[in-house]
Every structure is written in structure tokens, then in C-alpha cells.
Amino acid sequence: MSPPDDPEAALAVAVVAARRAAAAILERRRRPAVWTKPDGSPVTSADMAADAAIRATVREAFPRPWARTVAEARAIQERLRCRVRLGGGPRRASLVAGADLAYRADGRWAWAAAVLMEYPEGRGVEWATAEGPPSFPYVPGYLTFREGPLLLAAFTRLRRRPHLCLFDGQGRPGLSPRSPAEAPDGRLRQVPPRG
């Protein structure tokens, strides 16, 4: 598809996104579940489904480029380094997601899972999976580029958005030779990551 700076293509994508969002809302119109966001305002399952439909449509039309080489990955990490925050995050996190991948023995196929739990109860409320071939080789310090696309696919299938995401990896500057290597995954859904 055309890049997002093409107004005709962007409008076509917006129309498709709006139609998908409307369909998602209509599917849940009878009795939508209602939750309270961290700021105290309500959000319904219809709202979350519409948001997910719009995001998925835009991502399909204008996929975010992932690195194809170690040099590209290194350049992306350098650009992201200044965006890493070691503090802050949500004051209350009632929906926490955990995510990880498993690989076939030969490493040519992987399964990603994202599990959403209520905190502090620890009750699982939703899960989503994705599978496919890794799009980047295993290179120490660049795990995000190997696992990120499949994790993103799993996260986009969650109906509700987590307040905090937990990852099996570390991304604290200074602990990895090429920080923010392992956990810039919060950029997947603009959710604070903890690795």
C-alpha cells in the first residue's frame, strides 16, 4: 500500500478502519462490558474493540518497518536510547500483561502469547497468540527485532489494553551492551514495559 503521506491512500485506510470499528461496536452493542480506566473514566468492550480494529487496520496498511540487518537494528536502538525512561509509568495498573515466545527446536518457527491478568487478584482475563517464522536472526542484544513482530501480533489480538506489560528480557541502559536492546517493546502498544 502507499505510504501514509499519500492523502488518497490515507483516506481509503481511514474509511476501512471506520467500517471495521463500526462492525466491532455493533457486535458488542447489546451488553458491552464496562471497566474503569486508571484515570477513573469508563471504557466499554465496544470501545476497546473499535480501538483494536482501527489500530490493526492502520498497522496492516502501513506496517512499521522492523530491522532487516544488525546494522539497521543498531541504528534503531541508538535512536530509541533517548526515549527510555527508568521511572514513571502508571500509578495504578489493574490490567497487567505478560508475554513471551517459544521456538521450534530448529528456530525457524515461533509461537507468541500475551496473557492479560487482573492485578492484584492475579486472575487471567484474556489471552492471545500469534505464530510464524522469526523475521530476524538470533543475535545477542537484538532479541526485540527477532520477537517483536510476533509479540505485536499477539498484543493486537487482545480486546483490552493492558496498563503495564511484563517481558522476559532486560532493557535497562547499562545492563545490556546495546541498550535499550531487550525491552523497548512498550512501543508496541504505547504501554510501559518492564523487562
Rosetta constraint file for C-alpha pairs under 8 A:
AtomPair CA 1 CA 9 HARMONIC 7.47 0.50
AtomPair CA 1 CA 61 HARMONIC 6.05 0.50
AtomPair CA 1 CA 62 HARMONIC 7.09 0.50
AtomPair CA 2 CA 6 HARMONIC 6.43 0.50
AtomPair CA 2 CA 9 HARMONIC 5.97 0.50
AtomPair CA 2 CA 62 HARMONIC 7.84 0.50
AtomPair CA 3 CA 9 HARMONIC 7.46 0.50
AtomPair CA 3 CA 10 HARMONIC 7.98 0.50
AtomPair CA 3 CA 62 HARMONIC 6.60 0.50
AtomPair CA 4 CA 9 HARMONIC 6.88 0.50
AtomPair CA 4 CA 10 HARMONIC 5.53 0.50
AtomPair CA 4 CA 62 HARMONIC 6.80 0.50
AtomPair CA 5 CA 10 HARMONIC 7.24 0.50
AtomPair CA 6 CA 10 HARMONIC 6.12 0.50
AtomPair CA 7 CA 11 HARMONIC 6.02 0.50
AtomPair CA 8 CA 12 HARMONIC 6.24 0.50
AtomPair CA 9 CA 13 HARMONIC 6.21 0.50
AtomPair CA 10 CA 14 HARMONIC 6.13 0.50
AtomPair CA 11 CA 15 HARMONIC 6.23 0.50
AtomPair CA 12 CA 16 HARMONIC 6.38 0.50
AtomPair CA 13 CA 17 HARMONIC 6.03 0.50
AtomPair CA 13 CA 57 HARMONIC 7.19 0.50
AtomPair CA 13 CA 58 HARMONIC 6.77 0.50
AtomPair CA 13 CA 61 HARMONIC 6.88 0.50
AtomPair CA 14 CA 18 HARMONIC 6.06 0.50
AtomPair CA 14 CA 58 HARMONIC 7.92 0.50
AtomPair CA 15 CA 19 HARMONIC 6.24 0.50
AtomPair CA 16 CA 20 HARMONIC 6.19 0.50
AtomPair CA 16 CA 57 HARMONIC 7.29 0.50
AtomPair CA 17 CA 21 HARMONIC 6.06 0.50
AtomPair CA 17 CA 53 HARMONIC 6.63 0.50
AtomPair CA 17 CA 54 HARMONIC 4.80 0.50
AtomPair CA 17 CA 55 HARMONIC 7.97 0.50
AtomPair CA 17 CA 57 HARMONIC 5.52 0.50
AtomPair CA 17 CA 58 HARMONIC 7.18 0.50
AtomPair CA 18 CA 22 HARMONIC 6.07 0.50
AtomPair CA 18 CA 54 HARMONIC 6.88 0.50
AtomPair CA 19 CA 23 HARMONIC 6.21 0.50
AtomPair CA 20 CA 24 HARMONIC 6.18 0.50
AtomPair CA 20 CA 50 HARMONIC 7.38 0.50
AtomPair CA 20 CA 53 HARMONIC 5.82 0.50
AtomPair CA 20 CA 54 HARMONIC 7.02 0.50
AtomPair CA 21 CA 25 HARMONIC 6.21 0.50
AtomPair CA 21 CA 49 HARMONIC 7.12 0.50
AtomPair CA 21 CA 50 HARMONIC 4.13 0.50
AtomPair CA 21 CA 51 HARMONIC 6.99 0.50
AtomPair CA 21 CA 52 HARMONIC 7.97 0.50
AtomPair CA 21 CA 53 HARMONIC 5.33 0.50
AtomPair CA 21 CA 54 HARMONIC 6.04 0.50
AtomPair CA 22 CA 26 HARMONIC 6.16 0.50
AtomPair CA 22 CA 50 HARMONIC 6.84 0.50
AtomPair CA 23 CA 27 HARMONIC 6.25 0.50
AtomPair CA 24 CA 28 HARMONIC 6.74 0.50
AtomPair CA 24 CA 46 HARMONIC 6.67 0.50
AtomPair CA 24 CA 49 HARMONIC 5.65 0.50
AtomPair CA 24 CA 50 HARMONIC 5.57 0.50
AtomPair CA 24 CA 53 HARMONIC 7.14 0.50
AtomPair CA 25 CA 29 HARMONIC 5.97 0.50
AtomPair CA 25 CA 46 HARMONIC 4.71 0.50
AtomPair CA 25 CA 47 HARMONIC 7.05 0.50
AtomPair CA 25 CA 49 HARMONIC 6.73 0.50
AtomPair CA 25 CA 50 HARMONIC 6.02 0.50
AtomPair CA 26 CA 46 HARMONIC 7.84 0.50
AtomPair CA 27 CA 46 HARMONIC 7.92 0.50
AtomPair CA 28 CA 32 HARMONIC 5.41 0.50
AtomPair CA 28 CA 45 HARMONIC 7.02 0.50
AtomPair CA 28 CA 46 HARMONIC 5.46 0.50
AtomPair CA 29 CA 46 HARMONIC 6.88 0.50
AtomPair CA 32 CA 44 HARMONIC 5.90 0.50
AtomPair CA 32 CA 45 HARMONIC 5.37 0.50
AtomPair CA 32 CA 46 HARMONIC 6.07 0.50
AtomPair CA 33 CA 44 HARMONIC 5.46 0.50
AtomPair CA 33 CA 45 HARMONIC 5.19 0.50
AtomPair CA 33 CA 46 HARMONIC 7.88 0.50
AtomPair CA 34 CA 42 HARMONIC 6.52 0.50
AtomPair CA 34 CA 43 HARMONIC 5.67 0.50
AtomPair CA 34 CA 44 HARMONIC 4.31 0.50
AtomPair CA 34 CA 45 HARMONIC 6.39 0.50
AtomPair CA 35 CA 42 HARMONIC 5.68 0.50
AtomPair CA 35 CA 43 HARMONIC 5.38 0.50
AtomPair CA 35 CA 44 HARMONIC 6.19 0.50
AtomPair CA 36 CA 40 HARMONIC 5.59 0.50
AtomPair CA 36 CA 41 HARMONIC 5.64 0.50
AtomPair CA 36 CA 42 HARMONIC 4.56 0.50
AtomPair CA 36 CA 43 HARMONIC 6.12 0.50
AtomPair CA 37 CA 41 HARMONIC 5.48 0.50
AtomPair CA 37 CA 42 HARMONIC 6.02 0.50
AtomPair CA 37 CA 43 HARMONIC 6.64 0.50
AtomPair CA 38 CA 90 HARMONIC 7.83 0.50
AtomPair CA 38 CA 91 HARMONIC 7.84 0.50
AtomPair CA 38 CA 92 HARMONIC 6.05 0.50
AtomPair CA 38 CA 93 HARMONIC 7.02 0.50
AtomPair CA 38 CA 94 HARMONIC 7.67 0.50
AtomPair CA 43 CA 47 HARMONIC 6.25 0.50
AtomPair CA 43 CA 48 HARMONIC 7.33 0.50
AtomPair CA 44 CA 48 HARMONIC 6.40 0.50
AtomPair CA 45 CA 49 HARMONIC 6.02 0.50
AtomPair CA 45 CA 159 HARMONIC 7.36 0.50
AtomPair CA 45 CA 160 HARMONIC 7.37 0.50
AtomPair CA 46 CA 50 HARMONIC 6.09 0.50
AtomPair CA 47 CA 51 HARMONIC 6.17 0.50
AtomPair CA 48 CA 52 HARMONIC 6.10 0.50
AtomPair CA 48 CA 159 HARMONIC 5.98 0.50
AtomPair CA 48 CA 160 HARMONIC 5.68 0.50
AtomPair CA 48 CA 161 HARMONIC 7.37 0.50
AtomPair CA 49 CA 53 HARMONIC 6.12 0.50
AtomPair CA 49 CA 159 HARMONIC 5.68 0.50
AtomPair CA 49 CA 160 HARMONIC 7.60 0.50
AtomPair CA 50 CA 54 HARMONIC 6.23 0.50
AtomPair CA 51 CA 55 HARMONIC 6.16 0.50
AtomPair CA 52 CA 56 HARMONIC 5.99 0.50
AtomPair CA 52 CA 156 HARMONIC 6.59 0.50
AtomPair CA 52 CA 157 HARMONIC 7.66 0.50
AtomPair CA 52 CA 158 HARMONIC 7.92 0.50
AtomPair CA 52 CA 159 HARMONIC 6.71 0.50
AtomPair CA 53 CA 57 HARMONIC 6.11 0.50
AtomPair CA 54 CA 58 HARMONIC 6.28 0.50
AtomPair CA 55 CA 59 HARMONIC 6.09 0.50
AtomPair CA 55 CA 156 HARMONIC 7.87 0.50
AtomPair CA 56 CA 60 HARMONIC 6.05 0.50
AtomPair CA 56 CA 156 HARMONIC 6.69 0.50
AtomPair CA 57 CA 61 HARMONIC 6.22 0.50
AtomPair CA 58 CA 62 HARMONIC 5.87 0.50
AtomPair CA 58 CA 63 HARMONIC 7.65 0.50
AtomPair CA 59 CA 63 HARMONIC 4.84 0.50
AtomPair CA 59 CA 64 HARMONIC 7.06 0.50
AtomPair CA 66 CA 73 HARMONIC 7.92 0.50
AtomPair CA 66 CA 145 HARMONIC 6.66 0.50
AtomPair CA 66 CA 149 HARMONIC 7.84 0.50
AtomPair CA 67 CA 72 HARMONIC 5.22 0.50
AtomPair CA 67 CA 73 HARMONIC 5.06 0.50
AtomPair CA 67 CA 76 HARMONIC 7.70 0.50
AtomPair CA 67 CA 136 HARMONIC 7.68 0.50
AtomPair CA 67 CA 145 HARMONIC 6.54 0.50
AtomPair CA 68 CA 72 HARMONIC 6.55 0.50
AtomPair CA 68 CA 73 HARMONIC 7.38 0.50
AtomPair CA 68 CA 135 HARMONIC 7.75 0.50
AtomPair CA 68 CA 136 HARMONIC 6.53 0.50
AtomPair CA 69 CA 73 HARMONIC 6.27 0.50
AtomPair CA 69 CA 136 HARMONIC 7.72 0.50
AtomPair CA 70 CA 74 HARMONIC 6.02 0.50
AtomPair CA 70 CA 142 HARMONIC 7.90 0.50
AtomPair CA 71 CA 75 HARMONIC 6.28 0.50
AtomPair CA 72 CA 76 HARMONIC 6.26 0.50
AtomPair CA 73 CA 77 HARMONIC 6.19 0.50
AtomPair CA 73 CA 142 HARMONIC 7.10 0.50
AtomPair CA 73 CA 145 HARMONIC 7.13 0.50
AtomPair CA 74 CA 78 HARMONIC 6.22 0.50
AtomPair CA 74 CA 178 HARMONIC 7.71 0.50
AtomPair CA 75 CA 79 HARMONIC 6.33 0.50
AtomPair CA 76 CA 80 HARMONIC 6.20 0.50
AtomPair CA 77 CA 81 HARMONIC 5.94 0.50
AtomPair CA 77 CA 178 HARMONIC 7.44 0.50
AtomPair CA 77 CA 179 HARMONIC 6.98 0.50
AtomPair CA 77 CA 180 HARMONIC 6.28 0.50
AtomPair CA 77 CA 181 HARMONIC 6.66 0.50
AtomPair CA 78 CA 82 HARMONIC 7.79 0.50
AtomPair CA 80 CA 84 HARMONIC 6.89 0.50
AtomPair CA 80 CA 180 HARMONIC 7.19 0.50
AtomPair CA 80 CA 184 HARMONIC 7.85 0.50
AtomPair CA 81 CA 173 HARMONIC 7.97 0.50
AtomPair CA 81 CA 179 HARMONIC 6.72 0.50
AtomPair CA 81 CA 180 HARMONIC 5.78 0.50
AtomPair CA 84 CA 180 HARMONIC 7.07 0.50
AtomPair CA 84 CA 184 HARMONIC 7.67 0.50
AtomPair CA 86 CA 172 HARMONIC 7.42 0.50
AtomPair CA 89 CA 192 HARMONIC 5.96 0.50
AtomPair CA 90 CA 163 HARMONIC 6.91 0.50
AtomPair CA 90 CA 164 HARMONIC 7.46 0.50
AtomPair CA 90 CA 192 HARMONIC 7.72 0.50
AtomPair CA 93 CA 119 HARMONIC 6.83 0.50
AtomPair CA 93 CA 163 HARMONIC 5.26 0.50
AtomPair CA 93 CA 164 HARMONIC 6.29 0.50
AtomPair CA 94 CA 118 HARMONIC 5.47 0.50
AtomPair CA 94 CA 119 HARMONIC 4.67 0.50
AtomPair CA 94 CA 120 HARMONIC 6.96 0.50
AtomPair CA 94 CA 163 HARMONIC 6.89 0.50
AtomPair CA 95 CA 116 HARMONIC 6.50 0.50
AtomPair CA 95 CA 117 HARMONIC 5.67 0.50
AtomPair CA 95 CA 118 HARMONIC 4.84 0.50
AtomPair CA 95 CA 119 HARMONIC 5.92 0.50
AtomPair CA 95 CA 161 HARMONIC 7.75 0.50
AtomPair CA 95 CA 162 HARMONIC 4.95 0.50
AtomPair CA 95 CA 163 HARMONIC 5.45 0.50
AtomPair CA 95 CA 164 HARMONIC 6.91 0.50
AtomPair CA 96 CA 116 HARMONIC 5.71 0.50
AtomPair CA 96 CA 117 HARMONIC 5.34 0.50
AtomPair CA 96 CA 118 HARMONIC 6.36 0.50
AtomPair CA 96 CA 119 HARMONIC 6.48 0.50
AtomPair CA 96 CA 162 HARMONIC 5.34 0.50
AtomPair CA 96 CA 163 HARMONIC 5.91 0.50
AtomPair CA 96 CA 164 HARMONIC 4.97 0.50
AtomPair CA 96 CA 165 HARMONIC 5.82 0.50
AtomPair CA 96 CA 166 HARMONIC 7.50 0.50
AtomPair CA 97 CA 114 HARMONIC 6.44 0.50
AtomPair CA 97 CA 115 HARMONIC 5.33 0.50
AtomPair CA 97 CA 116 HARMONIC 4.33 0.50
AtomPair CA 97 CA 117 HARMONIC 6.13 0.50
AtomPair CA 97 CA 162 HARMONIC 5.80 0.50
AtomPair CA 97 CA 163 HARMONIC 7.88 0.50
AtomPair CA 97 CA 164 HARMONIC 6.29 0.50
AtomPair CA 97 CA 165 HARMONIC 4.68 0.50
AtomPair CA 97 CA 166 HARMONIC 6.08 0.50
AtomPair CA 98 CA 114 HARMONIC 5.69 0.50
AtomPair CA 98 CA 115 HARMONIC 5.34 0.50
AtomPair CA 98 CA 116 HARMONIC 6.68 0.50
AtomPair CA 98 CA 165 HARMONIC 5.71 0.50
AtomPair CA 98 CA 166 HARMONIC 4.65 0.50
AtomPair CA 98 CA 167 HARMONIC 6.14 0.50
AtomPair CA 99 CA 112 HARMONIC 7.28 0.50
AtomPair CA 99 CA 113 HARMONIC 5.55 0.50
AtomPair CA 99 CA 114 HARMONIC 4.39 0.50
AtomPair CA 99 CA 115 HARMONIC 6.38 0.50
AtomPair CA 99 CA 151 HARMONIC 7.14 0.50
AtomPair CA 99 CA 165 HARMONIC 7.57 0.50
AtomPair CA 99 CA 166 HARMONIC 6.50 0.50
AtomPair CA 99 CA 167 HARMONIC 5.66 0.50
AtomPair CA 99 CA 168 HARMONIC 7.45 0.50
AtomPair CA 100 CA 112 HARMONIC 5.85 0.50
AtomPair CA 100 CA 113 HARMONIC 5.82 0.50
AtomPair CA 100 CA 114 HARMONIC 6.99 0.50
AtomPair CA 100 CA 151 HARMONIC 7.40 0.50
AtomPair CA 100 CA 167 HARMONIC 6.65 0.50
AtomPair CA 100 CA 168 HARMONIC 6.48 0.50
AtomPair CA 101 CA 110 HARMONIC 6.52 0.50
AtomPair CA 101 CA 111 HARMONIC 5.46 0.50
AtomPair CA 101 CA 112 HARMONIC 4.34 0.50
AtomPair CA 101 CA 113 HARMONIC 6.42 0.50
AtomPair CA 101 CA 147 HARMONIC 7.18 0.50
AtomPair CA 101 CA 151 HARMONIC 7.69 0.50
AtomPair CA 102 CA 110 HARMONIC 5.57 0.50
AtomPair CA 102 CA 111 HARMONIC 5.32 0.50
AtomPair CA 102 CA 112 HARMONIC 6.64 0.50
AtomPair CA 103 CA 107 HARMONIC 5.46 0.50
AtomPair CA 103 CA 108 HARMONIC 7.41 0.50
AtomPair CA 103 CA 109 HARMONIC 5.84 0.50
AtomPair CA 103 CA 110 HARMONIC 4.32 0.50
AtomPair CA 103 CA 111 HARMONIC 6.44 0.50
AtomPair CA 104 CA 108 HARMONIC 6.54 0.50
AtomPair CA 104 CA 109 HARMONIC 5.44 0.50
AtomPair CA 104 CA 110 HARMONIC 6.13 0.50
AtomPair CA 107 CA 134 HARMONIC 7.93 0.50
AtomPair CA 108 CA 133 HARMONIC 5.50 0.50
AtomPair CA 108 CA 134 HARMONIC 6.52 0.50
AtomPair CA 109 CA 131 HARMONIC 7.31 0.50
AtomPair CA 109 CA 132 HARMONIC 5.50 0.50
AtomPair CA 109 CA 133 HARMONIC 4.33 0.50
AtomPair CA 109 CA 134 HARMONIC 6.34 0.50
AtomPair CA 110 CA 131 HARMONIC 5.55 0.50
AtomPair CA 110 CA 132 HARMONIC 5.57 0.50
AtomPair CA 110 CA 133 HARMONIC 5.94 0.50
AtomPair CA 110 CA 134 HARMONIC 6.53 0.50
AtomPair CA 111 CA 129 HARMONIC 7.06 0.50
AtomPair CA 111 CA 130 HARMONIC 5.85 0.50
AtomPair CA 111 CA 131 HARMONIC 4.32 0.50
AtomPair CA 111 CA 132 HARMONIC 6.75 0.50
AtomPair CA 111 CA 150 HARMONIC 7.58 0.50
AtomPair CA 112 CA 129 HARMONIC 5.43 0.50
AtomPair CA 112 CA 130 HARMONIC 5.13 0.50
AtomPair CA 112 CA 131 HARMONIC 5.98 0.50
AtomPair CA 112 CA 150 HARMONIC 5.86 0.50
AtomPair CA 112 CA 151 HARMONIC 5.70 0.50
AtomPair CA 112 CA 154 HARMONIC 6.34 0.50
AtomPair CA 113 CA 127 HARMONIC 7.10 0.50
AtomPair CA 113 CA 128 HARMONIC 5.75 0.50
AtomPair CA 113 CA 129 HARMONIC 4.39 0.50
AtomPair CA 113 CA 130 HARMONIC 6.61 0.50
AtomPair CA 113 CA 151 HARMONIC 7.05 0.50
AtomPair CA 113 CA 154 HARMONIC 5.96 0.50
AtomPair CA 114 CA 127 HARMONIC 5.60 0.50
AtomPair CA 114 CA 128 HARMONIC 5.38 0.50
AtomPair CA 114 CA 129 HARMONIC 6.37 0.50
AtomPair CA 114 CA 151 HARMONIC 7.32 0.50
AtomPair CA 114 CA 154 HARMONIC 5.86 0.50
AtomPair CA 114 CA 155 HARMONIC 6.02 0.50
AtomPair CA 114 CA 158 HARMONIC 7.83 0.50
AtomPair CA 115 CA 124 HARMONIC 7.16 0.50
AtomPair CA 115 CA 125 HARMONIC 7.91 0.50
AtomPair CA 115 CA 126 HARMONIC 6.02 0.50
AtomPair CA 115 CA 127 HARMONIC 4.30 0.50
AtomPair CA 115 CA 128 HARMONIC 6.61 0.50
AtomPair CA 116 CA 124 HARMONIC 6.00 0.50
AtomPair CA 116 CA 125 HARMONIC 5.78 0.50
AtomPair CA 116 CA 126 HARMONIC 5.09 0.50
AtomPair CA 116 CA 127 HARMONIC 5.89 0.50
AtomPair CA 116 CA 162 HARMONIC 6.89 0.50
AtomPair CA 117 CA 122 HARMONIC 5.80 0.50
AtomPair CA 117 CA 123 HARMONIC 5.38 0.50
AtomPair CA 117 CA 124 HARMONIC 4.29 0.50
AtomPair CA 117 CA 125 HARMONIC 5.42 0.50
AtomPair CA 117 CA 126 HARMONIC 7.06 0.50
AtomPair CA 118 CA 122 HARMONIC 5.40 0.50
AtomPair CA 118 CA 123 HARMONIC 5.32 0.50
AtomPair CA 118 CA 124 HARMONIC 6.46 0.50
AtomPair CA 118 CA 125 HARMONIC 6.81 0.50
AtomPair CA 119 CA 123 HARMONIC 7.45 0.50
AtomPair CA 126 CA 158 HARMONIC 7.06 0.50
AtomPair CA 127 CA 158 HARMONIC 6.64 0.50
AtomPair CA 128 CA 154 HARMONIC 5.35 0.50
AtomPair CA 128 CA 155 HARMONIC 6.90 0.50
AtomPair CA 128 CA 157 HARMONIC 5.77 0.50
AtomPair CA 128 CA 158 HARMONIC 5.85 0.50
AtomPair CA 129 CA 153 HARMONIC 7.66 0.50
AtomPair CA 129 CA 154 HARMONIC 4.72 0.50
AtomPair CA 129 CA 155 HARMONIC 7.98 0.50
AtomPair CA 129 CA 157 HARMONIC 7.53 0.50
AtomPair CA 130 CA 150 HARMONIC 5.99 0.50
AtomPair CA 130 CA 151 HARMONIC 7.36 0.50
AtomPair CA 130 CA 153 HARMONIC 5.89 0.50
AtomPair CA 130 CA 154 HARMONIC 4.98 0.50
AtomPair CA 131 CA 150 HARMONIC 6.53 0.50
AtomPair CA 132 CA 150 HARMONIC 7.19 0.50
AtomPair CA 134 CA 146 HARMONIC 5.69 0.50
AtomPair CA 134 CA 147 HARMONIC 6.81 0.50
AtomPair CA 134 CA 150 HARMONIC 7.73 0.50
AtomPair CA 135 CA 145 HARMONIC 7.68 0.50
AtomPair CA 135 CA 146 HARMONIC 5.98 0.50
AtomPair CA 135 CA 149 HARMONIC 7.75 0.50
AtomPair CA 136 CA 145 HARMONIC 6.05 0.50
AtomPair CA 136 CA 146 HARMONIC 4.60 0.50
AtomPair CA 137 CA 146 HARMONIC 6.32 0.50
AtomPair CA 138 CA 142 HARMONIC 7.45 0.50
AtomPair CA 138 CA 143 HARMONIC 6.84 0.50
AtomPair CA 138 CA 146 HARMONIC 6.62 0.50
AtomPair CA 139 CA 143 HARMONIC 6.82 0.50
AtomPair CA 141 CA 176 HARMONIC 6.87 0.50
AtomPair CA 141 CA 177 HARMONIC 6.91 0.50
AtomPair CA 141 CA 178 HARMONIC 6.01 0.50
AtomPair CA 141 CA 179 HARMONIC 7.80 0.50
AtomPair CA 141 CA 181 HARMONIC 5.34 0.50
AtomPair CA 141 CA 182 HARMONIC 6.57 0.50
AtomPair CA 142 CA 146 HARMONIC 7.07 0.50
AtomPair CA 142 CA 181 HARMONIC 5.61 0.50
AtomPair CA 142 CA 182 HARMONIC 6.64 0.50
AtomPair CA 143 CA 147 HARMONIC 6.08 0.50
AtomPair CA 143 CA 148 HARMONIC 7.81 0.50
AtomPair CA 143 CA 181 HARMONIC 7.00 0.50
AtomPair CA 143 CA 182 HARMONIC 5.79 0.50
AtomPair CA 144 CA 148 HARMONIC 4.87 0.50
AtomPair CA 144 CA 181 HARMONIC 6.71 0.50
AtomPair CA 144 CA 182 HARMONIC 5.52 0.50
AtomPair CA 144 CA 183 HARMONIC 6.83 0.50
AtomPair CA 144 CA 184 HARMONIC 7.32 0.50
AtomPair CA 144 CA 185 HARMONIC 7.03 0.50
AtomPair CA 145 CA 149 HARMONIC 7.32 0.50
AtomPair CA 147 CA 151 HARMONIC 6.16 0.50
AtomPair CA 148 CA 152 HARMONIC 5.94 0.50
AtomPair CA 148 CA 185 HARMONIC 6.84 0.50
AtomPair CA 148 CA 188 HARMONIC 7.88 0.50
AtomPair CA 149 CA 153 HARMONIC 6.29 0.50
AtomPair CA 150 CA 154 HARMONIC 6.32 0.50
AtomPair CA 151 CA 155 HARMONIC 6.15 0.50
AtomPair CA 152 CA 156 HARMONIC 6.11 0.50
AtomPair CA 152 CA 188 HARMONIC 5.87 0.50
AtomPair CA 152 CA 189 HARMONIC 7.87 0.50
AtomPair CA 153 CA 157 HARMONIC 6.67 0.50
AtomPair CA 154 CA 158 HARMONIC 7.09 0.50
AtomPair CA 155 CA 189 HARMONIC 7.77 0.50
AtomPair CA 162 CA 191 HARMONIC 7.17 0.50
AtomPair CA 163 CA 191 HARMONIC 6.30 0.50
AtomPair CA 163 CA 192 HARMONIC 7.33 0.50
AtomPair CA 164 CA 191 HARMONIC 5.93 0.50
AtomPair CA 164 CA 192 HARMONIC 5.39 0.50
AtomPair CA 164 CA 193 HARMONIC 6.15 0.50
AtomPair CA 164 CA 194 HARMONIC 7.60 0.50
AtomPair CA 165 CA 186 HARMONIC 7.26 0.50
AtomPair CA 165 CA 191 HARMONIC 6.71 0.50
AtomPair CA 165 CA 192 HARMONIC 6.34 0.50
AtomPair CA 165 CA 193 HARMONIC 4.82 0.50
AtomPair CA 165 CA 194 HARMONIC 6.19 0.50
AtomPair CA 166 CA 193 HARMONIC 5.91 0.50
AtomPair CA 166 CA 194 HARMONIC 4.96 0.50
AtomPair CA 166 CA 195 HARMONIC 5.88 0.50
AtomPair CA 167 CA 183 HARMONIC 6.93 0.50
AtomPair CA 167 CA 193 HARMONIC 7.07 0.50
AtomPair CA 167 CA 194 HARMONIC 6.16 0.50
AtomPair CA 167 CA 195 HARMONIC 4.68 0.50
AtomPair CA 168 CA 195 HARMONIC 5.73 0.50
AtomPair CA 169 CA 182 HARMONIC 5.25 0.50
AtomPair CA 169 CA 183 HARMONIC 6.16 0.50
AtomPair CA 169 CA 195 HARMONIC 4.90 0.50
AtomPair CA 170 CA 175 HARMONIC 7.64 0.50
AtomPair CA 170 CA 176 HARMONIC 7.32 0.50
AtomPair CA 170 CA 181 HARMONIC 7.51 0.50
AtomPair CA 170 CA 182 HARMONIC 5.14 0.50
AtomPair CA 170 CA 183 HARMONIC 5.80 0.50
AtomPair CA 170 CA 194 HARMONIC 7.98 0.50
AtomPair CA 170 CA 195 HARMONIC 4.63 0.50
AtomPair CA 171 CA 175 HARMONIC 7.38 0.50
AtomPair CA 171 CA 176 HARMONIC 6.75 0.50
AtomPair CA 171 CA 179 HARMONIC 6.02 0.50
AtomPair CA 171 CA 180 HARMONIC 4.73 0.50
AtomPair CA 171 CA 181 HARMONIC 5.53 0.50
AtomPair CA 171 CA 182 HARMONIC 4.72 0.50
AtomPair CA 171 CA 183 HARMONIC 4.54 0.50
AtomPair CA 171 CA 184 HARMONIC 6.80 0.50
AtomPair CA 171 CA 195 HARMONIC 6.17 0.50
AtomPair CA 172 CA 176 HARMONIC 6.92 0.50
AtomPair CA 172 CA 179 HARMONIC 6.59 0.50
AtomPair CA 172 CA 180 HARMONIC 6.24 0.50
AtomPair CA 172 CA 183 HARMONIC 7.98 0.50
AtomPair CA 173 CA 178 HARMONIC 7.96 0.50
AtomPair CA 173 CA 179 HARMONIC 4.85 0.50
AtomPair CA 173 CA 180 HARMONIC 5.77 0.50
AtomPair CA 174 CA 179 HARMONIC 6.64 0.50
AtomPair CA 175 CA 179 HARMONIC 7.33 0.50
AtomPair CA 176 CA 180 HARMONIC 7.26 0.50
AtomPair CA 176 CA 181 HARMONIC 6.76 0.50
AtomPair CA 180 CA 184 HARMONIC 6.19 0.50
AtomPair CA 182 CA 195 HARMONIC 7.46 0.50
AtomPair CA 183 CA 193 HARMONIC 6.74 0.50
AtomPair CA 183 CA 194 HARMONIC 7.20 0.50
AtomPair CA 183 CA 195 HARMONIC 5.64 0.50
AtomPair CA 184 CA 193 HARMONIC 7.27 0.50
AtomPair CA 185 CA 189 HARMONIC 7.99 0.50
AtomPair CA 185 CA 193 HARMONIC 6.48 0.50
AtomPair CA 186 CA 190 HARMONIC 5.33 0.50
AtomPair CA 186 CA 191 HARMONIC 4.84 0.50
AtomPair CA 186 CA 192 HARMONIC 5.15 0.50
AtomPair CA 186 CA 193 HARMONIC 4.74 0.50
AtomPair CA 187 CA 191 HARMONIC 6.81 0.50
